[in-house]
Amino acid sequence: MDVTLLFNDYLTAKGAKPVLQEPFEVSKLNGFMNDAYRINALLNDLVRYLRVIRSPYLALQVHRNRSKGLSNPTKADHVQPFTEQQRKDVDEALKKQLKQIDISLEQLAKDAEMDLEVKYAIRAKKQERKGFGRLGRWAAGGGALEKSPEELEEDAKFETEKAHRDGVIFSLRMRLQQAGKVQESIASTRLSREIEHSQNILSRSRSDRFQAEFPTASASSTGQPMTALEIDLEAEQASRQEREQIRKDLESQMTPAQLQQLQSEETTMLRHYNAELAKIQRAQASVLEISNLQTELTMHLNLQAEGISQLVSDSFEIGSNVAEGNRQLEKANERFRPAQWAFYVAVGTGAFLVLWDAIF
């Protein structure tokens, strides 16, 4: 339940300003987050596109879309399958989009690392200039090589920002990997369906052709229709001479027009088989390329996960160092600091000698 209006009325009654919800604008964020939101939008578009093209991409023939017809009967209730050229264009577009997003993530990671290195260098120079660097820390009673609590706190902020950016990039890489897995599953399903479809066509063609050449072998001794395995066994058992004799008898009974038609059908069938084989080879190449991209993304994710784990452990260590530095600072303020007094005495003596020389 949203109680913002009631809370604002209560604040107004008490004379306070109401709570105003400012609209979220990506343009107000820094450059890193702007690029991250842009890549995230590309990933969202890619996932939506994969969901839209899944059914027509995998369909081998026109079929009814039952869920679509039930939810919205005014729309077309048939899914028109993609042509082979459309599938090829879709594969190329998806692979190109995945590679572009991967390159954008690589560039984002490099820019973030460079930006943090520049910030770290600028902060180091400021720390050296502030309070005469190590000399100032020595004069204040601290060790020359130890960092002050303020510097440790800045280090903690720096590590936190680095861990946040690495986490954002890691999350985007995970989403890219998931999108790649969706595309890989679609391509694998298409490959298995193409192979199954080709096997069915080959099986039907072989059975029909055997029954045409050996009409007496289409039924077993019991009078029941023979299975494909029984037909294959019967074909192997038939002697070569019998097959040649039957083929010659069939050819002698066929007219030249029928023979030409049979040759034309065989040529057409051979072309169809070659086309199906080319489809399977293209699908296999697409699956292989997507798998290689998935392997590369997995390697990046593993390396980045190790880096994030190291950053988390470093942040805990820096936090403990900040707490220890604060305790040491309190102890240093309570005890006598000879180095500080020596510094003040030296400065005072030098100033006295300069004034003495100027006056006398």
N, C-alpha and C positions, 0 to 999 in steps of 0.2 A: 504494500500500500504506500502510495506516494503522499507524504505529509508535508511537502514543501510549502504548499499554499497555507496550510494551518500554521506552520512555523513562521512564515513571513507575516501573517496576520498578528501573531503573538509578538514578533519583533517590532512591528509598526505600533502596536498598542503600548509597548514599553519605550517608544521613542528611538528605536535602533533602526539601522538600515536593513532592508530585506535582503535575502540571499538571491543573487542573480547568477543564473547559470550561463556562463560564457560559452558560445559555440566553439566546437573544436575545429581548428583550422590547421591543416598540415603545413601550410606555407609559413606559419609562425615558428615551426620547429627548426632545428639546425639542419645543416646540409646532409649529415649522415642519416638522420631519421627521415628526411625527405626522400632520399634515394631508397631507403628501406621500405617506405610505404609504396613507392612506385613499383619496386620489384614485387611486393606483396600483391599489388593490384594485378600485375601481369600473371602471377600464379593463380589468382582467383579466376581471371579470364580463361586461363589454360584449362583449369579443372572443369569449369562450366562447358567449355567447348568439347572436352572429352566426353562429358555426359551426353551432350547433344548428338554427337556423331557416332556414338557406340552402336546403336541399333542399325542405322543404315550402313555402317561400315562392315558389320558382321553378317548382315542379311545376304543370303545367296539368291533369294527369290522374294517376290512380293508376298508379304504376309500381313495379317491383321494385327494391329496393336491393341490388344484387349483393354489394357489399363488406360490407354489414352482414349479409347472409344467410350469407356464407362465414365471417365472423369469429365470429358467434354465431347459430347456426341456431335457438336456442330463442326468440329474439325475433322480432317481426313483421318479415317481409321485404318489406313494402310501405310506401311513403311516402304518407301521406294529404295531399293538397295543402290549403293554406289556402283558406278562402273569401275572397271579396272584402272582407268586413267584417273578417276576421282580418288580412288584409294591411294594410288601412287602420289598424287598431289598432296593428299592429307598426310601421308607418311613424311614427305619432304618438309611440309610446313611444320609439323610437330617436332621433328628432329631439329629443325632450324630454330624453333622457338625455345626448346630446351637448352640448346647450346648458347643462345643469346642470353638467356637468364643465368646460366652458369658463368658466362663471361662477365656479366654485370655483377654477380656476387663476388667473383674474384677481384674485380676492380674496386668494389665497395670495401672489401677487406684490406686491400692495399692502401686505399685512401685513408681509411680509419687508422691503420697502423702508422702511416706517415704523419697524420695530424697529431696523433698522440706523441710521436717522437719529437715533433716541433714544439709542442706544449711542454714536454719534459725538459728540452734543452733551454727554452726560455725561462722556465721556473728555476732551473739549476743556476743560470746566470744571475737571476734576481737574488737567489739565496747567497751566492758568493759576494755580491755587492752589498747586501744588507748587513750592517754591523761589522764591516771589514772581514767578513767570511770567518775563517778559522781563528784569526786573531781576536775577533770580537767574542767568539765563544770561549776562547782561552781566558780572555780578560774577565769574562763574566763568571768564571769559575768552572766552566764545563770542559769536557775533553775536546781536543782539537779535531778529532775524527768522529766524534759522536754527533748525531743529529738532535736538534731540539724537538720538543713535543709538537711545535707548530709544523716543523718540516715532516715529522712522522705522520701527522694528520693529513698534510697535503699528499704525502705518498699514498696514504690509504684512499683518499678521494681519487687519485690518479688510477690506482689499481681497480677501484670500484667501477670507474667509467670504462676502463678497458674490459673488465669482465662483462659489463652490460652490453657493450658493442659486440663482443664475441658471442654472447648469448643470442643477440638479435640475428647475427649472421648464421649461427648454428640452427636457429629456428627456421630461417628461410631455406637453408640447405635441406633440412628435414622435409619441408613442404615440397621442395623441388624433387627430392627423392621419391616422395609419395606419388607425385604426379607422374614421374617416370615409371613407377611400378604399375600405375593404372594403364598407361600406354603400352607397357610391356605385356600386361595381361590381355589387353585387346588384341595386340599383334599375335600373341601365342594362341589365343582362341581362334583367330582367323586362320592361322596356319593349320591347326588341328582340324578345323572344319573343311578347309580346302583339301587336305589329305584324305579325309573321310569321304568327301564328295567324289574325289577322283577314284578312290578305291571302289565305291559303289558303282560308278559308271563302268569301270573296267570289269567288275564282276558281272554286271548285267550283260555287257557286250560279249564277254567270253561265254556266258551261259547260252545266250541267244544264238551265237554263232555255232556253238557245238550242237545245239538242237537242230539248227538248220542243216548242218553237215551230216549229223547222225540222228535222224528222226526216230529210229528204232530204239535208241538208247535214252530217250527222254523219260522213260519209266522203268522201274525196277521189275524184277520177276514177280513181285506181288501185285503189280499194277498201280502202286503208289508213286506219286511224283518223286523224282530223285533230287537229293540235295546237291549243293554246289560241290561238296567234297566227293560225293559219289560220282558226280559227273567227271571231276578231275581224275579220279581213279579209273573210271571206265575209259577215259581218253588215253591214259597212260598204258592201259592193258591192250588197247586196240593196236593191231600191228600196223606198221608203216605202209605195207602193201595194200592193206584194206582201205586205209585213209586215202591213199593215192588213187585207188580204183574208184572209190566213192566220189572223190573230187572230179575225176575225169568223167564219170557218168553224169554228174551234175552239170559240168561245163558243156557236155555234149547235148544235154537237154535244154540249155539256155541259149537264147538268141544272142547275136552280137550286141544288140542294144542293151540286153540285160547284163551281159558281161561288162560293158562300158559303164553302166549304172553302178554295178557292184564295185568296180575299180574307183569310180568317183566317190562312192560312199566310204571306201577304205581310206582314200586320200583325205577326205573331210574329217574322218575320225582321227587320222594320224595328226592332222593339224590341230584338232581339238586337244588331243593328248599333249602335244608340244606346248600349246597355250596354257594348259593346266599346270604343266611342269614349270613353265616360266613363272606363273603366279606363285607356286610353292617356293621356288628359288628366291623370288623377290621378298616374300614374307619371311623366309629364313634369314635373309640378309638384314631385313629390318629388325627382326628380333635380336640378331647378333649385335648390331650397332647399338640398340637400346641397352642391351646387357653390358656392353663395354662402357657406356655412359654411366650406368648404374654402379659399376665397379669403381669408376673414377670418383663418383659422388660419395660412395661409401668410404673410400680412402680419405677424402677431405673431411668427412664427418668424424672419422676416428681420430685423425690428427687434431681437429679442433676440439673434440671432447677431452683429449689429453691436456690441451692447453687451458681449457676452462677449469679442469680439475686442479691444475697447477696454480691458476690464478686464485681459486677459492682458498687453497691452502696458504698461499702468500698473503691473502687478505686477513686470514685469521692470525698469521704470524705478525703482520703489521699492527693489527689491533692490540695484540699482547705487548708489542714493542711500545706503542703509544701509551698504554697504561703504565708500563715500567718506566718510561721516560717521565711521565707526570710524577711518579713517586720519587724518582731521583731528583727532579727539580725541587720538590718540596724539601727533601733532605738538604739539598745544596743551599737553599735559602735559609735554613736554620743554622747551619754551621759556618764557622769563620772561613773566609776565602782569602788566603794569602796572595794569591795571584792577582785578585782584584785590587787589594790594597797596594801591592807593588806597582800595578799599572797606574793607579791614581797618584801615588807618590812620584813616580817617574814623570808623569804629565805635569804635576804641580811644580816639581823641581825645574823642569825645562822651561815652563812659563816664567818662573821667578828669575832664572838666569837671563832669559831674553829681556825682561823688564829691567833688570839690574844693568845689563849692558847698554840698554837704550837710554837709561837715565844718567848713569855715571860714565 
